[in-house]
Amino acid sequence: MRSGAVAADRSDDSPARAAILGGIRRAAGALRDAEAARAAVAQRLAAHPRNLIPARTALPPAALVELFRRQRPGPWPATVERVAAGRRAGRRCPDYLAGPQPCRPGCGWRPTPRSLALAWDSRPALEVDFGPARPDDATSVTSALAGIAETGTLLTASGPGHPTGLTFLPSTHIVVLPVERIVGSYEAGWDLLRAAGDMPRTACLVTGPSRTADIEQTAQLHAHGPGRLHIILVDGAALTHG
């Protein structure tokens, strides 16, 4: 009899339970009209209200590109170069990997299919593959949805042609970004994301190489992502994100 009484008290129809939850709802103001609450949320989402936007981002497109290039904070900043056409961008990736801090011989690089829409150079030392990143991949080559001049940040969005791991697993990340995608503020970047269609599963904001000083305040690179980030700005490249 006692066990049955306890079971009854714990059921969803228990008056005591209903009284407790009712008090919590009233205290939290949760008894507002549900339809009105949903309408208010929908209105805010549709309006995309702006926060305070730095005045330095109110620039013409050419000046925004230069602002994006200058925003390289910290002792290990991302490196940025600008090329005049897509064909040059294709050649610059192998050149960068063979530069002062060369990629190891025979390393793999994993470009996304759409980033290879440009004319790419081929080098015998590079093993090109597609698809999600593997733990032993040294380099990934991707595009980005936008460049945000306010802080020199890249906005990437995951999708079939841009698995999230390409942004985090390889030790070197090369991003090919058409200058037409550089916007002033974060709000403008989110506008591009919304205009791209369905929201992605993952959107990432990347400003530089991965670094942390969590352990004994000693700075470490490549802790939570690539230790090198190289951005190739391309003039006149009709390159879709992916």
C-alpha positions as CSV (number, residue, x, y, z in Angstrom):
1,M,0.0,0.0,0.0
2,R,2.8,2.4,0.9
3,S,4.7,1.8,-2.4
4,G,1.5,2.3,-4.4
5,A,0.9,5.6,-2.7
6,V,4.4,6.8,-3.5
7,A,4.0,5.8,-7.1
8,A,0.7,7.7,-7.3
9,D,2.4,10.8,-5.8
10,R,5.1,10.7,-8.5
11,S,2.7,10.4,-11.4
12,D,2.3,13.3,-13.8
13,D,-1.2,13.9,-12.4
14,S,0.0,14.4,-8.9
15,P,-1.7,17.5,-7.3
16,A,1.3,18.2,-5.3
17,R,3.6,18.1,-8.3
18,A,1.2,20.3,-10.3
19,A,1.1,22.8,-7.4
20,I,4.9,23.0,-7.2
21,L,5.4,23.4,-10.9
22,G,2.6,26.0,-11.0
23,G,4.3,28.1,-8.4
24,I,7.6,27.9,-10.3
25,R,5.9,29.0,-13.5
26,R,4.1,31.9,-11.8
27,A,7.4,33.0,-10.2
28,A,9.2,33.0,-13.5
29,G,6.4,34.8,-15.3
30,A,5.9,31.8,-17.6
31,L,2.1,32.2,-17.7
32,R,2.2,34.9,-20.3
33,D,0.3,34.3,-23.5
34,A,2.2,31.7,-25.4
35,E,1.2,33.0,-28.8
36,A,2.3,36.6,-27.9
37,A,5.6,35.3,-26.7
38,R,6.2,33.3,-29.9
39,A,5.3,36.3,-32.0
40,A,7.8,38.5,-30.1
41,V,10.6,36.0,-30.7
42,A,9.7,35.7,-34.4
43,Q,9.7,39.5,-34.8
44,R,13.1,39.9,-33.2
45,L,14.6,37.1,-35.3
46,A,13.2,38.7,-38.5
47,A,14.3,42.2,-37.6
48,H,18.0,41.3,-36.9
49,P,18.5,44.4,-34.7
50,R,22.0,45.9,-34.8
51,N,24.2,46.5,-31.8
52,L,26.8,49.3,-31.6
53,I,28.9,49.0,-34.7
54,P,32.4,50.5,-34.7
55,A,32.7,53.6,-36.9
56,R,35.9,52.4,-38.4
57,T,34.0,49.8,-40.4
58,A,32.0,52.4,-42.3
59,L,34.4,52.3,-45.3
60,P,34.2,51.7,-49.0
61,P,35.1,48.2,-50.2
62,A,38.7,48.9,-51.1
63,A,39.4,50.4,-47.6
64,L,37.7,47.4,-45.9
65,V,40.1,45.1,-47.7
66,E,43.0,47.0,-46.3
67,L,41.5,47.2,-42.8
68,F,41.1,43.4,-42.9
69,R,44.7,43.0,-43.9
70,R,45.9,45.2,-41.0
71,Q,44.0,43.4,-38.3
72,R,46.7,40.8,-37.3
73,P,47.1,41.0,-33.5
74,G,49.4,38.9,-31.3
75,P,52.9,37.5,-31.6
76,W,51.8,34.7,-34.0
77,P,49.4,36.4,-36.4
78,A,47.8,34.9,-39.5
79,T,49.7,35.8,-42.7
80,V,47.8,37.5,-45.5
81,E,48.6,38.0,-49.2
82,R,46.7,39.3,-52.1
83,V,46.7,38.1,-55.7
84,A,45.2,39.5,-58.8
85,A,43.5,36.4,-60.1
86,G,42.4,32.9,-59.3
87,R,45.1,31.3,-61.3
88,R,47.8,33.0,-59.1
89,A,46.0,31.8,-56.0
90,G,46.3,28.3,-57.2
91,R,50.0,28.6,-57.5
92,R,50.5,30.4,-54.2
93,C,49.3,27.5,-52.0
94,P,52.3,25.2,-52.9
95,D,54.6,28.2,-52.8
96,Y,53.5,29.0,-49.2
97,L,53.9,25.4,-48.1
98,A,57.5,25.4,-49.5
99,G,58.3,28.7,-47.8
100,P,60.4,29.6,-44.7
101,Q,58.5,27.1,-42.6
102,P,58.0,24.3,-45.2
103,C,55.4,21.6,-45.0
104,R,57.1,18.2,-44.5
105,P,57.9,16.3,-47.7
106,G,55.1,14.1,-49.0
107,C,52.5,15.8,-46.8
108,G,48.9,15.6,-47.6
109,W,46.8,18.7,-48.1
110,R,43.0,18.5,-48.2
111,P,41.4,21.2,-50.3
112,T,37.6,21.5,-50.5
113,P,36.2,20.7,-54.0
114,R,34.9,24.3,-54.5
115,S,38.2,25.8,-53.5
116,L,39.8,23.8,-56.3
117,A,37.5,25.5,-58.8
118,L,40.4,27.9,-59.3
119,A,43.4,26.8,-61.4
120,W,45.8,25.0,-59.0
121,D,49.4,24.2,-59.5
122,S,50.6,20.6,-58.9
123,R,53.7,19.7,-57.0
124,P,55.1,16.1,-56.7
125,A,55.5,16.5,-52.9
126,L,51.8,17.2,-52.4
127,E,49.3,14.4,-51.9
128,V,45.9,16.0,-52.7
129,D,42.7,14.4,-51.3
130,F,39.1,15.5,-50.6
131,G,36.6,14.9,-47.9
132,P,36.7,15.2,-44.1
133,A,40.0,15.9,-42.4
134,R,42.1,13.0,-41.1
135,P,44.3,13.2,-38.0
136,D,47.5,12.9,-40.1
137,D,46.5,15.7,-42.6
138,A,49.1,18.5,-42.5
139,T,47.2,21.1,-44.5
140,S,43.7,22.0,-45.5
141,V,42.7,24.5,-48.2
142,T,39.2,26.0,-47.9
143,S,37.3,29.1,-48.8
144,A,35.4,31.2,-46.2
145,L,31.9,32.6,-46.3
146,A,33.1,36.1,-45.3
147,G,36.0,38.1,-44.0
148,I,35.1,40.6,-41.2
149,A,37.3,43.7,-41.4
150,E,36.3,44.9,-37.9
151,T,38.7,42.3,-36.3
152,G,40.3,40.6,-39.3
153,T,38.2,37.5,-38.7
154,L,37.1,34.7,-41.0
155,L,33.5,33.4,-40.9
156,T,33.3,29.8,-42.1
157,A,30.2,27.6,-42.4
158,S,30.1,23.9,-42.5
159,G,28.4,22.0,-45.3
160,P,28.8,19.1,-47.7
161,G,31.8,20.8,-49.3
162,H,33.3,22.1,-46.1
163,P,33.5,19.6,-43.3
164,T,34.1,21.3,-39.9
165,G,37.3,19.2,-39.3
166,L,39.1,21.1,-42.1
167,T,39.1,24.2,-39.9
168,F,40.5,22.5,-36.8
169,L,42.5,19.3,-37.4
170,P,45.3,20.1,-39.9
171,S,48.4,21.9,-38.6
172,T,48.2,24.4,-41.4
173,H,45.0,26.0,-42.7
174,I,45.0,28.0,-46.0
175,V,41.9,30.1,-46.7
176,V,41.2,31.4,-50.2
177,L,38.9,34.5,-49.8
178,P,37.6,36.6,-52.7
179,V,37.9,40.3,-51.7
180,E,34.2,40.7,-52.6
181,R,33.3,38.8,-49.4
182,I,35.0,41.2,-47.1
183,V,32.5,43.1,-45.0
184,G,32.8,45.7,-42.3
185,S,31.1,44.3,-39.2
186,Y,30.0,41.0,-37.6
187,E,26.4,42.0,-38.3
188,A,27.1,42.2,-42.0
189,G,28.8,38.8,-41.8
190,W,25.7,37.2,-40.2
191,D,23.6,38.8,-43.0
192,L,25.7,36.9,-45.6
193,L,25.2,33.7,-43.6
194,R,21.5,34.1,-43.6
195,A,21.4,35.0,-47.3
196,A,23.3,31.8,-48.1
197,G,20.2,29.7,-47.3
198,D,19.6,27.1,-44.6
199,M,21.6,27.8,-41.4
200,P,24.7,25.5,-41.2
201,R,25.3,23.0,-38.4
202,T,28.5,24.9,-37.5
203,A,29.7,28.4,-38.0
204,C,33.2,29.3,-36.9
205,L,34.9,32.6,-36.4
206,V,38.7,32.4,-36.9
207,T,41.0,35.3,-36.4
208,G,44.4,33.6,-36.2
209,P,46.3,30.4,-35.5
210,S,45.2,28.4,-32.5
211,R,47.1,29.3,-29.4
212,T,46.6,28.9,-25.6
213,A,48.4,29.6,-22.4
214,D,46.2,27.4,-20.1
215,I,49.1,25.3,-18.8
216,E,51.5,27.2,-16.6
217,Q,50.9,30.4,-18.6
218,T,53.2,29.1,-21.4
219,A,51.9,30.0,-24.9
220,Q,51.4,27.0,-27.1
221,L,50.4,26.9,-30.8
222,H,48.3,24.2,-32.5
223,A,46.5,23.4,-29.2
224,H,42.9,23.5,-30.4
225,G,43.3,24.1,-34.1
226,P,45.9,24.8,-36.8
227,G,49.2,26.4,-35.7
228,R,49.4,28.3,-39.0
229,L,46.8,30.3,-40.8
230,H,47.4,31.8,-44.2
231,I,44.8,33.9,-46.0
232,I,45.0,34.4,-49.8
233,L,42.8,37.3,-50.9
234,V,41.8,37.0,-54.5
235,D,40.6,39.7,-56.8
236,G,37.8,38.8,-59.2
237,A,37.3,35.2,-58.1
238,A,33.7,33.9,-58.4
239,L,34.3,31.3,-55.8
240,T,31.4,29.8,-53.8
241,H,31.9,28.9,-50.2
242,G,32.9,25.3,-49.5
